[in-house]
Amino acid sequence: MTKTRARRAGGATSTARLARTVLAFVVTIAAAVWVPAGRAHGSLPARLSDTDFWSMIETMSEPDGRFSSDNLVSNEDTFQFVIPDLQKTVKPGGVYVGVGPDQNFTYIAALKPGVVFIPDVRRGNLHMHLMYKALMEESADRPAFLARLFSRVRPDGLSESSTAEQLFVAYANAPASREVFDRTNREIAERLRKTRGFGLTDADLLGIQYILSFFYQAGPFLSYTSGPARPGSRYPAFADLQLAQDGTGASRAYLSTEEHYRTVRAMQQKNLIVPVVGNFGGAKALRSIGAWVRDRGAHVTTFYTSNVEQYLFQDGLWDVFAGNIASMPLDTSSTLIRSCFDRCVTTPGSSRVVMLLDSMQALVSDHQAGLIRSYWDVLSRKR
C-alpha cells in the first residue's frame, strides 16, 4: 500500500471512529433527556419525616375554598373501569396526583406510586384524608379500620381473610356506638397531634370530627349526599363502591383484599400520601407539587381530576389549569383520568358516569396549539 493510500485509509478510519464517538455521545445525551415510561422515577423519598410532611401541606396549600358538597363519598360508580388500561401504561413508582375522597386509595393500590398528592379546593378534604391517615395507622387490618371508621364494635368472626362482602354485611348489621365514636375521635387527635406532631388547630380537629360523625351516623350506607343511600338512588353507598368491580369481573377496591389495604396503609405510615388545599386553577398548589417532583428528578405519572375541569371551564380557569399541568414534569406514560357525567353515556340504562383517559403530554401540546376551547373538547379526547 502506498503512503497516499495509507493516509486515505487512515483518514477514513479516523472519520469512522469520530462518527462512532459522536453517535455514542448523542445516544448518551438522548438517554439522559428522554425517559421512557416508567423507566426512572428519580430520587423520590422512601418515606417523609413528620416535619417534612406537615411542612409540605403548609407551604403548598392555598386558602380554603368552597364546593357545593362535602363530597365524603364518590358518586362515580365506574371509576375502577379504567384500571386495567392504566396498569398497561403507568408503571409503579411515579407520582400520583388526585382529587376528592377515598376513591384515590383504589387507584393507589392498583398503580403503586412512589408518592401521592391529593389537592382539593376544600380544607375539609384535607381533614378527611388526615382522618383516614390516622385510622389506617391505628388499624392493622380491614375489620379494625372499618370498626373505627363506622364507630361500630368489631363483629365476631371477622379476620384478615374475610371477603369484602362478609365485612360489609357484618358492619351493615352492627349498631353504631357512641362509645366507639368518642374513643376513635380521641385516637385520631392523639395520633395526629401528639404522635405525629402535626400543627392542627382546634378548628381542624372539629373538622375531622364533623366528617367522622357522618360515617358514625350512616355507616357503610353513607353516600355522596352525606346521608344514607336511598334505594334506586343514583348515588352509590360507601359499601357499594367497595363491592364494585372493574368491568372485567375483578374487584380493585382498596378494601376488597387485605393486600390492597396494606399497600395504602404502608404509604400512610410512611407519610407518602400528602393532602393539600388548592384550586386546580390556582397559582400555588399544583405548581408547588410539580416543582417538588421536578427537584427530585421524578415525573407525575397519573392525575385523577374527576369532573373538576367542568367547573374550571365554568369559572374561566381551565387555561390556568392547563398551564399548571404544563409546569409539571411528565413522561410518555403520564395519564389524566377524568369522569364524564351523562353526556358521554351511550348505553341506555347503564351508569351515568364514563371514565376517560388522556395523555397529559398530548393535552399540554394541544392546549398550546389552541386546539382546546371548550369542556366538550376535553371530553372528546382519548389516550
N, C-alpha and C positions, 0 to 999 in steps of 0.2 A: 504494500500500500504506500503510495507516495505521501510526502508530507502534506500536500494540499488536501488530498482525500482524507488523510488522518485528521487534519484540522477541521474539515467539514463534518466528519463523523463525530469528532469530539464535540463540535458545536451543537450538532443535532442532539447528542446525548445530554449535553448541559441544558439545552432548551426543554427537552422532555422531562429532565429532573426538576427544572424550575416549574414547569407546568404542574407536575405532580405535587410539588410543595405548595403552590398556590391553591390547587384544588383541595388539598388536605386542610389548609388554613381556612378556606371558605366553608368547608364542611364543618370544621370545628366551631366557627363563629355561628353558622346556621343552627347547629345543635344547641348552642348556648342561648340563642334568641328564641327559637321556635320550640315550644314544649308540647309534645304530643299529649292528647287527652289522658289524664290520669298518670302520666309518667313520673312527674315530680311535684311535690307539694311543699317545697321549701323547708323552712325551719320552724314549722308550727310547734308550739309547746306541747309536751305530753300532759301537762296539767298547768293550771293557773293558780297562783297563790291567792289567798283570800283578799289580800290587799290589792293585787292587780285586778282581780275580778270586780271588786267594788269600784275601783278607780276607773275602769273601763266603762262601767254603767254610768258613772257620774260625768265623765268627760265626753262621752259620745252622745249622751241623751240631750234631747230638746225639751222645751216646756211641754207640759201636759196638754193634750189635745182632746177633741171630742169626737164621738161617733154615736150613731143612733141606737146602738145596742151594747150591752155589757159583753156580748159575744163570748159567753162562757163555754159553749159547746158548738162545734162546727155545724153548719147546715148543708155541707157538701157530702152527700152520701156515696158519691162515686170517686172520692179523692184517691182511693187505692188503685184505681184502674190504670193509671199511668206508670205504676211502679215497675212492671216488667220491662217496659221500654226504657225507663230511667236507668235501670240496672245494666242495660246493654250499653249505655252511653257514658254514664257518670261512674267513675271509679272511686273506690273508698279513699279516704284520707284528705280530701279537699275541704273547702269551707262552704258550709250550708247557711243560707240566709232565708228566713221565713217569717210570715206574719201570723198573728192570731193565736188561738189556744192550742190544745194538745194534739191536734192532727199532725203538727210538726214532729212529734215523737215517733209516729208511724213512719214518716219519711226518713227520720234519723236512723231508726232501727234497720230499715231496708238499705240505706245508702252508706251508712257507717262513715260519716265525715270526720275530719280531724278536730274541727272547731265549729261551733254553731253560734249564730247571732239571730235573735228574734226581735226585730224592730217593730214597734206598733205605735200608732199615734197616741194611744191612751196609756197613762201610767197604770191604770187598772190591769192592763195586760201584763205589765211588769210584776205587779202584785201577784197575779195568778201564777206566773212562772216561778216566782220565788216560793210561793206556796207549794207548787209541785216539787220544786227542788228539795225543800225541807221534808216533805212527805216521803219522797223516794229515798233520801238519805237515811231516814228513820226506819224504813221498811225493807227488810231483807228479801221479801218475796211479794208476789202479786196479791195474795189474800190479805197480808198485813197492810199493803198500800191501800187497797180498797176499803178496809176497815177504817182507816184514818180518813180517807177522802170522803166517805159517806157517813162518817160518825156512827158506825154500827159496831156492835160486838162481833168479833170474828166467829162465823158459824163453825160448828164442829164438822170435821171431816174434810176440810179444805187443805190442800197442800200445794207444793210446787208443781206437782204433776196434774193438778186439776185443769180441766179444759176451760176455755173462756165461757162456754155455755154453763158449765157447772158453777163457775164463780158468780156469774150474773143472776142465775136462778136463785142461788143461795142468798145473795145480797138483796134481791128483789123481795124476798120473804123475810128479811131481817128488819126489825123495827129500829127507827132512829133512836139514838141515845144521847141525851143532853150531857151526861157524864163524859162520854167518849168525845163529844164535841169540845167541851171545855178543856179536857186534858190535851186533845190534839192541838187546840189553839195555843195552849201554853208551850207545847213541844215545839211548834213552829217558831214562836217568838224566841224561845231559848236557843234553838238551833241557829237561827239567822243572826240574832244579835250577840249572843254570848259565845257560842261555839265557833261561828264563822267571823264574828266581829264586824258585820256589815252595819253601816251607819243609817239604819232605818229610823225614820221618825215615828212618833206615835200615830200620826195620820196614815203612814204606810202600814203599820200593823193593823189599824182599823180597816184599811182597805183589804188586807188579806183575810181578816175575819169576816168581812162582808161577803167575799167570794166563797169562803168555806161554808158559810151559812146556807147558801143555795144548794150546795151538794148535800148538806145535812138534811134540808127540808125535802128535796126531791129524790135523793139517792141516785140509783142507776137510771132513773127515768128523766133526769134533767135534760132539757133541750135548749135550743138557741133562744127561745123566748124567756129564758131564766126561770121557767116553771116546768112542771111535768109535761112530757109529750102527750098529746091527745090522740086517740085512735083516728087514723086517717089523716093526721096532720102531715104537712109537707116538711116538717122539721123533725129529724130523727132524734131519738134519745141517745144519751151517752152510751148506754149498753148496745143500742143498735149499731153504732159506729164501730164498737169493739168486736161485734159479731159479724160485721160485713166482710165481703171478700173482694178480690181484685178483678173480677170478671172472668177469671180462668179457673175459679174454684179454690184458689189459695187465699188464706187469711193472712194479711200482712200487719194487722193492728198490733200496736206495741204491747197490748195486754193479751194477745192471743196465745203467746207462749212465754215461758219463763226466760228463754234465751233473748227474745226481743226486749223484754222488760229490763233484763240485766245490762243489755247494751246501752240503753238510755240511762239507767241508774248509774252505771260506771262513769258516764260523761258528767252527770250531775255531781258525783263525788269528786271529780277532778276539776270542777268549776269550768267545764268546757262548753256549757250551754249558757250564753250570755244574753239576757233580755235587755233591750234598750228602748227608750222612749224616743220616737221620732216619726215624722211625716215622710213618706216616700218622696214627696215633692219639697222637702225641707232642705236647708242649706248645710246641715251638720251631720246628722246621724249616719246616713248611707255613705257619705264621703269619708267620714271618720272610720267606718268599718273597712271601706276599700283601702284607705291609707294604711291601716293596721295590717291588713292582709298583704299588701304590697311590700311593706317593710320587712316581712318575713319570707319573701320570695315565693309566696303561695298564690292560689287562684280561688276565686269564687266559682264553684262548680255547679251550684244549684241555688235558685232563687224562687221560692214559693210566694206568689203575690196574691193568691185567692182572686177576688174581683176588685181589688183596690184600684186598679187602673181605671175602672168605670168612674170612680169618684174623683180621680185625678183629672180626667178629661172634663168632668163637670165643673171642677174648680179652676180649670185653666192651668194645671200644674204638671200635666203629663210630660211636656217638653223638659221641664226641670228634672223630673224623674229619669227620663232617658239620658240626660246629661250626667246624673248621678250614677247610672249604670255604666256609662262610658268611662267614668273615672275609676271603675273597679278593675283589678287585674283579672282577665278572663283567659280561658284556653278553649280549644276546639270542642271540649265536652260541655262547656258552661251552658246550662239549660234553665230556662224560665218556665215555671209551672203556673198557669192561670186557670181560673174557673169561669165558665160562661153559663149564666142562668137563662133558661127559657129560650132565648133567641137562637141558640145553637142546637137545640134538640130537634132531631129529625124523625125519631120513632115515637109515635103516639103511645101514651101510657107508660113510657119509660121515665127515668129520673129527670127532673128539671135541670140537672146540673151536668155539664160536659166539661171534663178536664182537658186542657190543651197544653202542648209542649212547644217551646220556641227556642231557637238558638240565640243566646244572648249576644254573641258577636254579630250575627246577622241582623238582629234587632237594632243594635247600635249603628251598623253600617247603613241600613235602610232609613233610619231616622235622620242621619246626617245627610243622606241623599234626598231628603224631602219627600220620602215615599209614605210616611205615616202622618195622617192628618186627622183621623177620627178613631173613636173606640172600635168601630167595626173593622178598621184597618188592622188592628192588633188581633181581634178575634178571628180574622180570616187567615192568620198565619199558622204555619205548621213547621215543626222542626224537620 
